[in-house]
């Protein structure tokens, strides 16, 4: 069985930006044996070490560009135009896993439709909650197939 990592990231104090951490919390509560769940405000270079220990990495985040309740896209290792050690993209996490640890896990970006990102408020909008539920159902099937 493949070792799967889901990293839910975002700021729960910024409305729908908390979709990634909420997905992570719901997955963690299921206590699935082949799944590692991580939650954070943002991706950092330290996530590359964790990614390198897994076969599949799913990066879950709020997505203002999602037209559907959620999207699920492959993501490949790649460098960004600018680099900072305090905030990196999913592609950079995968690149660091390959460069530093000689590991190349499959990568996917799970974007959950977000409507309220410009507020200082906890809780998800109804549309984001619907997207979160749909994304969770999809992700559970994805994990079972692996």
Secondary structure, DSSP 8 states (H G I E B T S, - for coil): ---EEEEEES-TTSGGGGHHHHHHHHHHHH--TTEEEEEESS--THHHHHHHT-SEEEEEEEETT-SSSEEEEE------SS--TT---HHHHHHHHHHHH----EEEEEEEE-S--SS---S--HHHHHHHHHHHHHHHHHHHH-
